[in-house]
Amino acid sequence: MPDAMSQDDKLIDLSTERAKRVHDLNEKRLNEVRQAFEQAMPLGKAKKKSKNKPKKR
C-alpha cells in the first residue's frame, strides 16, 4: 500500500508542475503582448508622439 501513496504523490506533483508550466507559458505570452503593446503605444509618451502628423487646414 505505501507504493500507492508514492504514486499519488507523483501524480499530485505532476499536476502542480503542469499548472506552474501553463502559468509560466501564459505569463511569457502576456509579457510579449505587453512589450509589443508598449512599443506600439508607449505609456506616458503617447501625447508627444501625436504631433507627428500635422493637422490639415
N, C-alpha and C positions, 0 to 999 in steps of 0.2 A: 503493500500500500504506500510506502514512502515514495516509491517511484512515481506514482500518480500525482502526488503533491509536487514533486520537482517538475513534472511535465506541465502542471497547471501554472507553476511559477514562470516557466519558459513562455507559455502562451501569453500570460499577462505581460511579461517583459516585451515580447514581440509586438503586442498590440500597442503598448505605450511607446515603444521605439517608432512604430509606424506612424502613430499620431504625431510624435515630435517631428518625424521626417516630413510629413504632409504639411505641418505647420511651418517648417523651415522653407519648404518649396513655396508656400503661399506668401511667406514673408519676403522671400527673394523676389518673387514676381511683383509684389506690392512695391518694393523698393525700386525696381526697374521702372515701373509705371510712374512712380513719384518723381524719379530723376528725369524721365522723359518729359513729364508734365512741367517740371520746374524749368527745363530748358526751353520749352515752348512758351510758357508764361511765368517768367521769374517773379517770385513774390517780392513785393516792395519796389521792384524796378519796372513794373508794367507801366506806370504813369510816365516815366521818362521815355520809354520806347514808343509811346503812342504818338510822338511828334515826328516819327519817320516820314509819314505821308502828309504832305501839305494839303490843306483844305482847298477844294475847288471853289473858285469865286465866280 
